[in-house]
Amino acid sequence: MATTATTTYRPTVLWHGMGDSCCYPFSMGRLQKLIESELPGVYVYSIEIGNNEEEDQLNSFFKNVNEQVDDVCQKLKADPQLSSGFNAMGFSQVLMTKNFL
């Protein structure tokens, strides 16, 4: 009887840079799909600061940085799929990304 080994990947958190959004299909949305296709079954959480892509993009410029970090930390703590750790990728938000690590 053959056995199939399954690989479990550590979840990945993405934080876009200024002027971008979590989910635009030509930027972070594309990166999320690429990670998911290369690591089947991986959980990818792309950070959104706001209620939609437009608000997310505007907040990347205009929302107070400390409020952004607080919001993200609350979202990450509340996500049970991230409770055992995750990999993080920040694009131009590296200094902010370090705050939730």
C-alpha positions as CSV (number, residue, x, y, z in Angstrom):
1,M,0.0,0.0,0.0
2,A,1.4,3.4,-1.0
3,T,1.4,6.3,1.4
4,T,1.2,9.9,0.3
5,A,3.2,12.4,2.3
6,T,1.5,15.7,2.8
7,T,3.3,18.9,3.4
8,T,1.9,21.5,5.7
9,Y,3.2,25.0,5.0
10,R,3.5,27.8,7.5
11,P,0.9,30.5,6.8
12,T,2.1,33.6,5.0
13,V,1.1,37.2,5.8
14,L,1.5,39.9,3.1
15,W,1.5,43.6,3.7
16,H,1.5,45.8,0.6
17,G,3.3,49.1,0.2
18,M,2.1,52.6,-0.1
19,G,-0.3,53.2,-2.9
20,D,-1.1,49.5,-3.4
21,S,-3.9,47.4,-2.0
22,C,-4.1,43.9,-0.6
23,C,-6.0,42.5,-3.5
24,Y,-5.4,44.2,-6.8
25,P,-5.1,41.3,-9.3
26,F,-2.0,43.0,-10.9
27,S,0.0,43.3,-7.7
28,M,-0.6,41.7,-4.3
29,G,-3.5,39.6,-5.5
30,R,-1.2,38.2,-8.1
31,L,1.5,37.5,-5.6
32,Q,-1.0,35.8,-3.3
33,K,-2.1,33.5,-6.1
34,L,1.5,32.7,-7.0
35,I,2.3,31.7,-3.4
36,E,-0.9,29.6,-3.3
37,S,0.0,27.9,-6.5
38,E,3.6,27.1,-5.5
39,L,2.6,25.9,-2.0
40,P,-0.7,24.0,-2.3
41,G,-2.9,24.4,0.7
42,V,-1.0,27.3,2.2
43,Y,-3.0,29.9,4.1
44,V,-2.2,33.4,2.8
45,Y,-3.5,36.5,4.6
46,S,-3.1,39.7,2.7
47,I,-3.5,42.7,5.0
48,E,-6.3,45.1,4.2
49,I,-6.5,48.4,6.1
50,G,-10.1,49.4,5.4
51,N,-13.2,47.8,4.1
52,N,-12.4,47.6,0.4
53,E,-9.5,48.0,-2.0
54,E,-9.9,51.7,-2.5
55,E,-10.0,52.4,1.2
56,D,-7.0,50.2,1.7
57,Q,-5.0,52.1,-0.9
58,L,-6.0,55.5,0.5
59,N,-5.2,54.4,4.1
60,S,-1.7,53.4,3.0
61,F,-1.0,57.1,2.4
62,F,-3.2,58.8,4.9
63,K,-4.0,56.7,7.9
64,N,-1.8,57.2,11.0
65,V,1.0,54.6,10.9
66,N,0.5,53.7,14.6
67,E,-3.2,53.1,14.0
68,Q,-2.3,50.9,11.0
69,V,0.0,48.8,13.1
70,D,-2.6,48.5,15.9
71,D,-5.3,47.4,13.4
72,V,-3.0,44.8,11.8
73,C,-1.9,43.4,15.2
74,Q,-5.5,43.0,16.3
75,K,-6.4,41.2,13.0
76,L,-3.4,38.9,13.2
77,K,-4.1,38.0,16.8
78,A,-7.7,37.3,16.0
79,D,-7.0,34.9,13.2
80,P,-6.7,31.3,14.5
81,Q,-4.9,30.2,11.4
82,L,-2.0,32.4,12.4
83,S,-1.8,31.4,16.1
84,S,1.1,29.0,15.7
85,G,3.2,31.4,13.7
86,F,3.6,32.7,10.2
87,N,6.0,34.0,7.5
88,A,5.7,37.7,6.7
89,M,6.4,39.6,3.6
90,G,6.3,43.4,3.7
91,F,6.6,45.6,0.6
92,S,7.9,49.1,1.5
93,Q,6.2,48.7,4.9
94,V,9.1,46.8,6.4
95,L,9.4,49.0,9.4
96,M,5.7,48.6,10.1
97,T,5.8,44.8,9.4
98,K,8.5,44.3,12.1
99,N,6.0,45.6,14.7
100,F,3.9,42.5,14.5
101,L,6.7,40.0,14.5
